[in-house]
Amino acid sequence: FADAQRAVIAKGDFAKGHCRLGTAMLGLGQNEKAYAEFARALVLEANDATALKGRQACISLLPFWTSQAARRRHHSNFSADLARPSGSTKVYAISDVHFDHKCNEEWAHRIDDFKFQEDVLIVAGNMCDTSNALRRGLTTLKSKFRRVFYVPGNHELWIHPSESTKFADSFAKLVGLLEICDEVNIDVFPAAVCQDVFVVPMFSWYTSEFDSADPFPDPSSKVDQHCRWPIPDTQVWKYMMKLNNVLLGHPFHSTVISFSHFLPNAGLPFPTYGSQVKTMGCEQLDEQVRALRGSQRVHVYGHSPRRHHEQLDGITYVNHYHGEDGGKSERSPVLMVYNGSRAVAMAEDIYDGPRRL
């Protein structure tokens, strides 16, 4: 491992060095980090047999979440608040914050420093486009709330030109985003937030089958053209759902609040112009949502610019879209989805008192 690290540091464009480092990381159970190394090797030498084999091994292993970092998220974080008394925390939600827009960064800093310190915030994707903005944005929100739960949307998985040498592809970036979340203490796996409330993040992607009238991909679509996948674009949604399988095995009960970036039900409101429906959601995701049991069930989603809450067959679906211009409203609210005793859908200003100059 140490020899391979030195080789990569000394010569970053040495594909064999990245392969050796990836192989060593696999041997140490660092599956996510190993993926990034094999993916980088394939950028340097697209047909390298060792890199291709290693990358495929990582793609197969990632959904089992067996790395040390994943186990820590899966076990330690899950139970950290299990003894916290009922009624001691509220849960808020927001999506599509787009922190890399100046008005939204300023909005995040306007959130009261004390008002939400006992509470939890759900961020349902599209926090920003770049990893540096994600670190800044999540760090800011974590300073305002006791716990912050997050899943990436489509924007975070774009390979921005400024990051093309940092991330070999969109799976490598996903791995990097999870590392950032670990570093700034952001929850990306399910966890109890008190003894009878559980928050369950769910990875997701869209499928053209969401468009029941024309369930085929639009060959002219340039949506998410900045993503780079090592698998066919049409299979990404299936892989994202596989990433959820192990994580949904906890014994959830009482109030269960799940969330995803993409819509899990085509009956929820979204823009219908053009072929946009094909990139809105994934109805198969709703099967995973409904497999979660609890006396109160809430599912938060993002992506659609239409704020909404509705109960469908026992589950309350909630969207509190912020948007690129959301921060232009001085007190643009977050949405309370749990008030300490029951599920609600109540907008709450980010600070009280007189307007801030």
C-alpha positions as CSV (number, residue, x, y, z in Angstrom):
1,F,0.0,0.0,0.0
2,A,2.7,2.5,1.0
3,D,4.8,1.7,-2.1
4,A,1.8,2.2,-4.4
5,Q,1.0,5.5,-2.7
6,R,4.5,6.7,-3.2
7,A,4.4,5.7,-6.8
8,V,1.2,7.7,-7.4
9,I,2.5,10.7,-5.6
10,A,5.7,10.6,-7.6
11,K,4.1,10.1,-10.9
12,G,0.3,10.8,-11.0
13,D,0.0,9.8,-14.7
14,F,1.3,6.3,-14.0
15,A,-1.7,4.0,-14.6
16,K,0.1,0.9,-13.2
17,G,0.7,2.8,-9.9
18,H,-3.0,3.6,-9.6
19,C,-3.8,-0.1,-10.3
20,R,-1.4,-1.2,-7.6
21,L,-2.9,1.3,-5.2
22,G,-6.4,0.2,-6.0
23,T,-5.5,-3.5,-5.6
24,A,-3.9,-2.7,-2.2
25,M,-7.0,-0.8,-1.1
26,L,-9.3,-3.6,-2.1
27,G,-7.1,-5.9,0.0
28,L,-7.6,-3.6,3.0
29,G,-11.4,-3.4,2.5
30,Q,-11.3,0.2,1.2
31,N,-13.6,-0.5,-1.7
32,E,-14.8,3.0,-2.4
33,K,-11.3,4.4,-2.5
34,A,-10.1,1.5,-4.6
35,Y,-12.8,2.4,-7.1
36,A,-11.4,5.9,-7.6
37,E,-7.9,4.5,-8.2
38,F,-9.0,2.0,-10.9
39,A,-11.2,4.6,-12.5
40,R,-8.2,7.0,-12.7
41,A,-6.0,4.3,-14.2
42,L,-8.6,3.9,-17.0
43,V,-8.6,7.5,-17.8
44,L,-4.8,7.2,-18.3
45,E,-5.0,3.8,-20.1
46,A,-8.5,3.0,-21.3
47,N,-7.9,-0.7,-22.0
48,D,-5.8,-1.6,-19.0
49,A,-6.9,-5.1,-18.2
50,T,-6.1,-4.9,-14.4
51,A,-7.9,-1.6,-14.1
52,L,-11.0,-2.9,-15.9
53,K,-11.1,-5.9,-13.7
54,G,-10.5,-3.9,-10.6
55,R,-13.2,-1.4,-11.4
56,Q,-15.7,-4.1,-12.1
57,A,-14.9,-5.7,-8.8
58,C,-15.5,-2.4,-7.0
59,I,-18.8,-1.9,-8.8
60,S,-19.9,-5.3,-7.6
61,L,-18.8,-4.7,-4.0
62,L,-19.9,-1.1,-3.4
63,P,-23.6,-1.9,-2.8
64,F,-22.6,-4.2,0.1
65,W,-21.1,-1.2,2.0
66,T,-18.4,-3.4,3.7
67,S,-15.6,-0.8,3.9
68,Q,-14.5,0.5,7.3
69,A,-16.0,4.0,6.6
70,A,-19.3,2.5,5.4
71,R,-19.5,0.2,8.5
72,R,-18.9,3.2,10.7
73,R,-21.8,5.1,9.0
74,H,-24.0,2.0,9.1
75,H,-23.5,1.1,12.8
76,S,-22.2,3.9,14.9
77,N,-24.2,6.7,13.4
78,F,-27.3,4.7,13.4
79,S,-27.5,4.2,17.1
80,A,-26.0,7.5,18.3
81,D,-29.3,9.0,19.2
82,L,-31.3,5.9,20.0
83,A,-31.5,6.9,23.7
84,R,-32.5,10.5,23.0
85,P,-35.9,11.1,24.5
86,S,-39.1,11.2,22.4
87,G,-40.2,14.8,21.5
88,S,-36.7,16.2,21.9
89,T,-36.1,17.0,18.2
90,K,-37.9,18.4,15.2
91,V,-37.1,17.4,11.6
92,Y,-36.9,20.0,8.7
93,A,-36.4,19.4,5.0
94,I,-35.3,21.3,1.9
95,S,-34.0,20.4,-1.5
96,D,-32.2,21.9,-4.5
97,V,-30.4,24.5,-2.4
98,H,-27.8,25.3,-5.2
99,F,-25.3,26.7,-2.7
100,D,-23.0,27.7,-5.5
101,H,-25.3,30.6,-6.3
102,K,-24.3,33.6,-4.3
103,C,-27.9,34.4,-3.0
104,N,-28.2,30.9,-1.6
105,E,-24.8,30.9,0.1
106,E,-25.9,34.2,1.8
107,W,-29.2,32.6,2.6
108,A,-27.6,29.7,4.4
109,H,-25.5,32.0,6.5
110,R,-28.6,33.9,7.5
111,I,-30.1,30.8,9.2
112,D,-30.2,31.5,12.9
113,D,-27.2,30.2,14.8
114,F,-29.3,29.0,17.7
115,K,-32.9,28.4,16.6
116,F,-32.4,24.9,15.2
117,Q,-29.6,23.6,17.4
118,E,-31.7,20.7,18.8
119,D,-33.1,19.8,15.4
120,V,-32.4,17.8,12.2
121,L,-32.3,19.0,8.6
122,I,-32.9,16.8,5.6
123,V,-31.2,18.0,2.3
124,A,-32.7,16.1,-0.6
125,G,-30.1,16.6,-3.2
126,N,-28.8,19.3,-5.7
127,M,-26.9,21.1,-3.0
128,C,-24.5,22.4,-5.6
129,D,-22.4,21.4,-8.6
130,T,-18.8,21.0,-7.2
131,S,-17.3,19.1,-4.3
132,N,-15.7,22.3,-2.9
133,A,-19.1,24.0,-2.8
134,L,-20.6,20.9,-1.2
135,R,-18.0,21.0,1.6
136,R,-18.7,24.7,2.2
137,G,-22.5,24.3,2.0
138,L,-22.8,21.3,4.3
139,T,-20.4,22.8,6.8
140,T,-22.5,25.9,6.9
141,L,-25.7,23.9,7.4
142,K,-24.2,21.6,10.0
143,S,-23.3,24.7,12.1
144,K,-27.0,25.6,12.2
145,F,-28.6,22.1,12.9
146,R,-27.8,19.3,15.3
147,R,-27.7,16.7,12.5
148,V,-27.8,17.1,8.8
149,F,-28.9,14.2,6.5
150,Y,-28.0,14.4,2.8
151,V,-28.3,12.5,-0.5
152,P,-26.8,13.7,-3.8
153,G,-28.9,14.8,-6.7
154,N,-27.9,14.9,-10.4
155,H,-26.0,18.2,-10.1
156,E,-23.5,16.9,-7.6
157,L,-22.6,14.0,-9.9
158,W,-21.6,16.3,-12.8
159,I,-17.9,16.3,-13.6
160,H,-17.4,20.1,-13.7
161,P,-14.4,21.1,-15.9
162,S,-12.6,22.3,-12.8
163,E,-12.8,18.8,-11.3
164,S,-12.0,16.7,-14.4
165,T,-8.5,15.8,-12.9
166,K,-10.0,15.2,-9.5
167,F,-12.7,12.7,-10.3
168,A,-12.4,10.1,-13.1
169,D,-16.1,9.6,-13.4
170,S,-19.4,10.2,-11.6
171,F,-19.1,7.1,-9.4
172,A,-15.6,8.3,-8.3
173,K,-17.2,11.7,-7.5
174,L,-20.0,10.0,-5.5
175,V,-17.3,8.2,-3.4
176,G,-15.6,11.6,-3.0
177,L,-18.8,13.3,-1.8
178,L,-19.4,10.6,0.8
179,E,-15.8,11.1,2.1
180,I,-16.6,14.8,2.4
181,C,-19.7,14.0,4.3
182,D,-17.7,11.8,6.7
183,E,-15.2,14.6,7.3
184,V,-17.8,17.3,8.1
185,N,-20.1,14.9,10.1
186,I,-23.0,14.7,7.7
187,D,-25.3,11.7,7.7
188,V,-25.7,9.8,4.4
189,F,-26.9,6.5,5.9
190,P,-30.1,5.7,8.0
191,A,-30.1,6.7,11.6
192,A,-32.3,7.2,14.6
193,V,-32.6,10.9,15.6
194,C,-34.4,10.1,18.8
195,Q,-35.7,6.8,20.3
196,D,-38.8,6.7,18.1
197,V,-37.9,8.7,14.9
198,F,-35.7,7.4,12.1
199,V,-34.4,9.2,9.0
200,V,-33.6,7.1,6.0
201,P,-31.6,8.6,3.0
202,M,-32.1,6.8,-0.3
203,F,-29.9,7.0,-3.3
204,S,-31.8,7.5,-6.5
205,W,-31.7,8.3,-10.3
206,Y,-34.3,8.7,-13.0
207,T,-35.5,6.3,-15.7
208,S,-37.3,7.2,-18.9
209,E,-39.9,4.6,-17.9
210,F,-41.3,7.3,-15.6
211,D,-42.9,8.6,-18.8
212,S,-45.6,5.9,-19.1
213,A,-46.8,7.4,-22.5
214,D,-43.3,7.0,-24.1
215,P,-41.1,4.9,-21.8
216,F,-38.0,5.2,-24.0
217,P,-34.9,7.5,-23.6
218,D,-34.8,10.7,-25.6
219,P,-31.7,10.3,-27.9
220,S,-31.4,14.1,-28.3
221,S,-31.5,14.9,-24.6
222,K,-28.5,16.7,-23.2
223,V,-29.7,16.5,-19.6
224,D,-26.8,15.5,-17.3
225,Q,-24.4,15.4,-20.2
226,H,-21.7,16.3,-17.7
227,C,-22.1,13.0,-15.9
228,R,-19.7,10.2,-16.8
229,W,-20.8,6.7,-16.0
230,P,-18.9,3.5,-16.2
231,I,-22.2,1.7,-16.9
232,P,-24.9,2.4,-19.5
233,D,-26.8,5.6,-18.6
234,T,-30.1,3.6,-18.7
235,Q,-28.9,1.3,-15.9
236,V,-27.8,4.0,-13.4
237,W,-31.2,4.0,-11.7
238,K,-30.9,0.3,-11.0
239,Y,-27.5,0.6,-9.5
240,M,-28.6,3.5,-7.3
241,M,-31.4,1.3,-6.0
242,K,-28.9,-1.5,-5.3
243,L,-27.0,0.9,-3.1
244,N,-30.1,1.1,-0.9
245,N,-30.7,-2.6,-0.3
246,V,-28.4,-3.2,2.6
247,L,-29.2,0.1,4.2
248,L,-32.9,-0.6,4.4
249,G,-32.5,-3.7,6.5
250,H,-32.5,-1.9,9.9
251,P,-35.5,-2.6,12.3
252,F,-37.2,0.8,11.7
253,H,-40.4,1.5,13.7
254,S,-42.6,4.4,14.9
255,T,-42.0,7.5,12.8
256,V,-39.9,6.8,9.6
257,I,-38.9,9.7,7.4
258,S,-37.2,8.6,4.2
259,F,-36.0,10.9,1.4
260,S,-34.6,10.8,-2.1
261,H,-33.7,13.4,-4.6
262,F,-35.8,12.1,-7.5
263,L,-39.6,11.6,-7.4
264,P,-40.7,8.0,-6.5
265,N,-44.2,8.4,-7.8
266,A,-45.5,9.7,-11.2
267,G,-48.6,11.0,-9.5
268,L,-46.7,13.7,-7.8
269,P,-46.6,17.2,-9.5
270,F,-43.7,18.1,-11.8
271,P,-43.2,20.2,-15.0
272,T,-44.4,18.3,-18.1
273,Y,-42.9,20.4,-21.0
274,G,-40.7,18.7,-23.5
275,S,-39.3,15.4,-22.5
276,Q,-38.6,16.5,-18.9
277,V,-40.8,13.7,-17.5
278,K,-38.1,11.2,-18.6
279,T,-35.6,12.7,-16.1
280,M,-38.0,13.3,-13.2
281,G,-38.1,10.1,-11.2
282,C,-38.3,6.4,-10.8
283,E,-41.5,4.6,-9.8
284,Q,-39.5,1.5,-8.9
285,L,-38.0,3.5,-6.0
286,D,-41.5,3.7,-4.5
287,E,-41.3,0.0,-3.9
288,Q,-38.3,0.6,-1.6
289,V,-40.1,3.5,0.0
290,R,-43.2,1.4,0.8
291,A,-41.1,-1.5,2.1
292,L,-40.2,0.7,5.1
293,R,-42.6,0.2,8.0
294,G,-43.7,2.7,10.6
295,S,-46.7,4.1,12.4
296,Q,-46.0,7.4,10.7
297,R,-44.5,7.4,7.2
298,V,-43.1,10.5,5.4
299,H,-41.1,10.6,2.2
300,V,-39.2,13.8,1.3
301,Y,-38.2,14.3,-2.4
302,G,-36.7,17.1,-4.5
303,H,-35.9,17.8,-8.1
304,S,-39.4,19.1,-9.1
305,P,-39.7,22.8,-8.7
306,R,-43.3,22.4,-7.5
307,R,-43.5,22.5,-3.7
308,H,-46.1,19.9,-2.6
309,H,-47.3,17.7,0.2
310,E,-49.8,14.9,-0.2
311,Q,-50.7,11.6,1.4
312,L,-50.9,8.6,-0.9
313,D,-51.8,5.2,0.5
314,G,-50.6,6.0,4.0
315,I,-47.4,7.8,3.1
316,T,-47.0,11.6,3.2
317,Y,-44.9,12.8,0.2
318,V,-43.3,16.2,0.7
319,N,-41.3,18.5,-1.6
320,H,-39.8,21.8,-0.4
321,Y,-37.8,23.0,-3.4
322,H,-35.6,26.0,-2.7
323,G,-34.2,26.6,-6.2
324,E,-31.4,28.7,-7.7
325,D,-33.1,32.0,-6.8
326,G,-34.6,30.8,-3.5
327,G,-32.1,32.8,-1.4
328,K,-33.3,36.1,-2.9
329,S,-36.1,35.9,-0.4
330,E,-34.7,37.2,2.9
331,R,-36.3,34.5,5.2
332,S,-36.9,31.8,2.6
333,P,-38.2,29.0,5.0
334,V,-37.2,25.4,5.6
335,L,-40.1,23.0,6.0
336,M,-40.9,21.2,9.3
337,V,-41.9,17.7,8.5
338,Y,-41.9,16.4,12.1
339,N,-42.8,18.6,15.1
340,G,-41.6,16.4,17.9
341,S,-44.8,14.3,18.1
342,R,-46.3,14.0,14.7
343,A,-45.7,14.4,11.0
344,V,-46.5,17.9,9.7
345,A,-45.8,20.1,6.7
346,M,-45.2,23.6,8.1
347,A,-42.9,26.2,6.6
348,E,-40.7,28.0,9.2
349,D,-38.6,31.1,8.7
350,I,-34.9,30.7,9.0
351,Y,-34.7,33.4,11.7
352,D,-37.1,35.4,13.9
353,G,-37.2,39.0,14.8
354,P,-36.6,42.1,12.7
355,R,-35.2,41.9,9.2
356,R,-31.4,41.7,9.1
357,L,-29.5,44.3,7.1
